[in-house]
Amino acid sequence: MLQVLVLFLIPVGGGIPAGVLLARASHLAWPVTSAIYFVSDVILALLFEPVLRLIIAAGRKIPRLARLTEAFRQVMRQTTAHYGGAGPFALIMIAFGVDPMTGRAAAAAAGHGFLAGWAIAITGDMLYFGVVMAATLRLNAALGDANRTMWIILAAMFLLPIIVRKVKLAFCRLAL
């Protein structure tokens, strides 16, 4: 189980398919695998929160960082406007679509404290994990090759958001 946890601690989601496949090979049920991923999110929260607090404090004293912080807030306002404002659903979607650290930073920018902010960020990340875990397990069942499955899922994780953005932009241009 520790090896699965270590894989889940790899930033940017790259450890998810490898961790899911290792958990499957270790005969861990999906609820146990999900619980291990949740623990990795809690560890991330405990490690990232002091860094976030330091950046926020420095942003109050360093003018250049204060401008960067305000620019981040503006981007988060624009992003959450697509989901109906800076409510929990919009913030969960940010964590789902980007990563839990960005979700937590967005929640902090919206005024949420430690527990509420991380609950929002972890909810979005757990939803993302569920999608990637299900895709990994289904593809592995179809292919029967863990290495090919992992590489295909990794490629999809990185390429699908780019493709979706380009298609969305193309449709927006057509609509004008």
N, C-alpha and C positions, 0 to 999 in steps of 0.2 A: 504493500500500500504506500510506503514511503516513496518508492520510485515513481509511482503514479502522481503523488503530490508534487514531487520535484518537477516532473514534466509539466504539470499544470501551472507551476510558478513561472514558467518561461513567459516573458512578456510578449505582447502582440498576438496572442492566441495560437502561436505556432505549436505549442505543446498539447493543444486539445486533441487533435486526431491521434497523435502518438500516445498520449495518456489514455485515451478511450480504448485504443487497440491493446495497449499493455494491460489495462484493467480487464478487458475481455479475455485475453490470454491467461490472466491470473484467476479467472473464474469469479470475478467480482460482479455482482448484480448491478444493474444500472442505477438503482437508488443509492447504493454504496459509492459508486463512481461519482454520482452527483453530489453526495455529501462531501467527498474528498475535494471536489472542485469548489464547493462552498467554503470549505476550510481554507483553500488557497486564496479565495477572495477576502476572507477575514484577515489572513496574514498580510495580504496586499494592503488592506485598509490600515492596519496597524503600522505598516512601514511607510506608506505614502502620506498619511495624514500629517505627521510632523513636517514633512517637506512642503506640503500645501500651506500649512500654517506659517512656515518660515517665508514662503513666497508672498503670502498675503501681508505679513508684517513688513517685509522689505518693500513691498509695493506702496506702503504708506509713507516710507521715508525716502525712497529713490524715485525721482521724477520720471525717469525713463521707464522703469518697471511699472510705475503707476499708470503711464499711458498705455503700456502693453496690457495691463490688467483691465483697463477701461475698454480697450479694443476687444479683448476677449469677451467682456460682458456684452458689448454691442453685438458681436457675432452670435453669442448664445441667445440674445433676445430675438435676432433675426431667424435663427435656426428653430427656436421653440415656437415662434409665431406660426410656422407651418403645421404645428401640432396643436394649435389652439392656445398658445401662451406658455408660460413657464411653470405649469402645473406638473404634478408628479408623472403623468403619462408622457409628456414631452421630454422630461428629463430621463425617464426610463428608456425612451427611444434613442436618446443621445448615447447612453451607456451601451445599449444594444448595438447601435450602428458604428460606434467608434471604439471605446474601451471603458472600463470602469473608472479609471483615473480621470478621464475627460468628463465622464458622467458625474463624478464627485465634484470636480472643479465647477461644472455647470450648476450643480445643486448648491454649492457654496456661493456662487455668483447670484443665485436666486434667493439666497438668504437662509438656506437649510443648514442646520448644525450637523455635528458629527454623526449621530445615530440616524437621523432622518436622511441626511445626505448619502450616507453609505448604504442605507436600506434601499434607496432609490437606485444607486449605482449598481449594487449587487443584484437587484431584481432584474435590471436590464442585461447584466452580464450573464446571469443564470439562464435567461431566455435565449440569449445567443448560444450559450453552451448547449442547451437542449437541442437547438436546431442543428448545430455542428455534430453533436454526439449522435443524433438520429441519422443524419446523412452519412456519417462515418460508418456506423454499424450496418446500415442498409447496403451501402456500396461495398463494404467488405464481404457481406453475405453474398452479394451478386458476383463479385470478382474472385473471392477466395484468396486474395493476395494482399497481405497487410501493407507491404511497401508501396505497391501501386495505389492502393486506397489512400494511404497517407499523402502521397505526392499529389494525387488528384484533388483531394480535399484541401490541401494547402494552396494549390493553384486556384481553386475556386474561391477560397477565403480572400485571396488577394486580388484576383482578377474580376470577380463578379461585381464588387462595388464600383470598379472603374467602368465596366461595361454598362452597368445600370445608369451611372451618371451620364455617360455619352449618349445612351438611348434617350434618356429623359431630356437632355439638352437638345437632341435632334427633334424630338416631338414638340418641345417648346418653341423651337425656331419655325417648325411647320405651322404651329398654331398662330404665329404672328403673321 
